Amino acid sequence: MKTKHILLVEDNPDDVELTIRALAKSHVANKLDLAADGVEAMEYLAGTGKFAGRDPSVLPQVVLLDLKMPRMDGLEVLRRIREDERTRLLPVVVLTTSSEERDRIESYKLGANSYIRKPVDFVQFAESVRQLGLYWLVLNEAP
């Protein structure tokens, strides 16, 4: 059985570290691939740039996508994922600090599978990640 990868698209090193700690605390053993911004996320999915040589036919089980990033924001990444036939059905969970209604609505309009606001408290964040991992990596059957 192939390892189910998670693609974390996050520009904040502290949030990356918190996510790694929360996944470890929840015993999520899946490989976590990191993209520091939207440009890197698209390179990862295409197997180009920083990720040249990565097999683009191997898609992650789920993408955890921040919205507020430099170079290319999360909404643009989501738009491009949904426009590409190869990645159109890829599960994308927006994981962001944004509580703006327009971000939530636009995320769903663009095809987000879920929108989760990052709790400030680590215990709550770890529990959110545990539930996210249980659903998207164990219970959900990807296309």
C-alpha positions in Angstrom: 0.0 0.0 0.0 1.3 3.4 -1.0 2.1 6.0 1.7 -0.6 8.7 1.7 1.2 12.1 1.4 -0.1 15.4 2.8 0.9 18.6 1.0 1.1 21.5 3.5 1.1 24.9 1.8 2.1 27.3 4.5 4.5 30.3 4.5 4.7 30.8 8.3 7.5 28.7 9.8 5.7 28.8 13.2 2.5 27.4 11.7 4.5 24.7 9.9 6.1 23.7 13.1 2.8 23.7 15.0 1.2 21.5 12.2 4.1 19.1 12.4 3.8 18.9 16.2 0.1 18.5 16.0 0.3 15.7 13.4 3.0 13.9 15.5 0.9 14.3 18.7 -2.1 12.7 16.8 0.1 9.8 15.6 -0.5 10.8 12.0 2.5 9.0 10.3 1.9 10.1 6.8 4.6 11.8 4.9 4.3 15.6 5.0 5.5 17.5 2.0 6.0 21.3 2.4 5.5 24.2 0.0 6.3 27.6 1.4 3.9 29.5 -0.8 1.5 29.1 -3.7 4.2 29.1 -6.4 6.0 26.2 -4.7 2.6 24.4 -4.3 2.1 24.5 -8.1 5.7 23.4 -8.7 5.1 20.5 -6.4 2.0 19.4 -8.2 3.7 19.8 -11.6 7.0 18.3 -10.5 8.9 21.4 -11.6 11.2 24.1 -10.1 12.2 23.2 -6.5 10.4 19.8 -7.0 11.9 18.9 -10.4 12.1 15.2 -10.6 9.1 14.5 -8.3 6.6 12.3 -10.1 3.6 14.6 -10.8 1.3 11.6 -11.3 1.6 10.9 -7.6 -0.8 13.3 -5.9 -1.1 13.9 -2.2 -4.1 12.5 -0.4 -5.0 15.9 0.8 -3.7 19.5 0.4 -3.7 21.7 3.5 -3.8 25.2 2.1 -3.1 28.5 3.8 -4.8 31.6 2.1 -2.5 34.5 3.0 0.8 33.9 1.3 3.4 35.9 -0.7 3.9 35.4 -4.5 0.7 33.4 -5.0 -2.1 33.3 -2.5 -4.2 30.3 -1.5 -7.2 31.3 -3.5 -5.2 31.4 -6.7 -3.7 28.0 -5.9 -7.1 26.6 -5.4 -8.3 28.2 -8.7 -5.4 26.6 -10.6 -5.9 23.2 -8.9 -9.5 23.1 -10.0 -8.7 24.3 -13.5 -6.3 21.4 -14.1 -7.9 18.2 -15.2 -5.2 16.2 -13.4 -5.7 17.8 -10.0 -9.4 18.9 -10.3 -10.6 16.2 -7.8 -7.7 16.6 -5.4 -9.1 17.2 -1.8 -8.2 20.7 -0.6 -8.7 21.8 2.9 -8.2 25.5 3.5 -6.4 25.8 6.9 -6.1 29.5 7.7 -6.3 32.1 10.4 -8.7 34.2 8.2 -12.1 34.6 9.7 -13.2 36.8 6.8 -16.5 35.7 5.4 -15.5 36.6 1.8 -12.4 34.3 2.1 -14.7 31.4 3.3 -17.3 32.0 0.5 -14.7 32.4 -2.2 -12.9 29.2 -1.1 -16.0 27.2 -1.4 -16.9 28.9 -4.7 -13.5 27.8 -6.0 -14.0 24.2 -4.9 -12.5 23.9 -1.4 -13.6 20.6 0.2 -13.4 22.2 3.7 -12.6 25.5 5.4 -11.0 25.3 8.8 -9.9 28.3 10.9 -6.7 27.6 12.8 -7.4 27.8 16.6 -5.0 30.0 18.5 -4.6 27.5 21.3 -2.2 24.6 20.6 -4.4 22.0 22.3 -7.4 23.0 20.2 -5.2 23.2 17.1 -3.8 19.7 17.8 -7.4 18.3 18.2 -8.4 20.0 14.9 -5.5 18.4 13.1 -6.2 15.0 14.7 -9.8 15.1 13.4 -8.7 16.4 10.0 -6.1 13.5 9.8 -8.7 10.9 10.9 -11.2 12.1 8.3 -9.0 12.9 5.2 -6.4 10.1 5.7 -8.4 7.3 7.2 -12.1 7.6 6.6 -12.3 9.5 3.3 -12.0 7.6 0.1 -10.2 9.8 -2.4 -11.2 9.8 -6.1 
